[in-house]
Amino acid sequence: MVKLIAIYKKPEDQEKFDEHYFNTHTPITQKIPGLKDMKVTKIVGSPMGETDYYLLCEMFYEDHDSLQAAMKTDEGKASGKDVMKFAGDIVTLVIGEEVNVPSVN
């Protein structure tokens, strides 16, 4: 499984960000062909104290080819254009691969 991860720093206007993110951007992103799952995490703190980060979104794809194909679709382009419009200055995008590690217990 491969995932595109969007990491957002704290926006100046969190209420305005949330309104756009959850009511406009999320529905656009959820329409991307090949998207298997999407998990959003609100960052509420850090063990080291204050953090500059606000939100993390993980978008799961079957493999790298599926991710690349998804980004070329009209829906993928619309999502990318929208994120740059409302959060281009506070978002970092990275690609990751899940790694299996032994269970804690």
C-alpha angles and dihedrals in degrees: 000000000000126000137197107217123202114196116192127198118217110291120225091239107035094181092053090045093051092047092054097037098051100032102037114013099041095053090049092050094046089061094062109121113243095024105139100183141348124207123187123196124191109215108229102174148317134251085238093055126252120027133199091216124099111171141010125199123191117196113192126212132177094244144332093280091054091050093049091047091049092053090055095055122097089249092051091049091048091052092048093048092049095049091050090049098052103024110013092125095050106036130090119191122204135168120228140180121217114241124203115232129179116275119261093234 
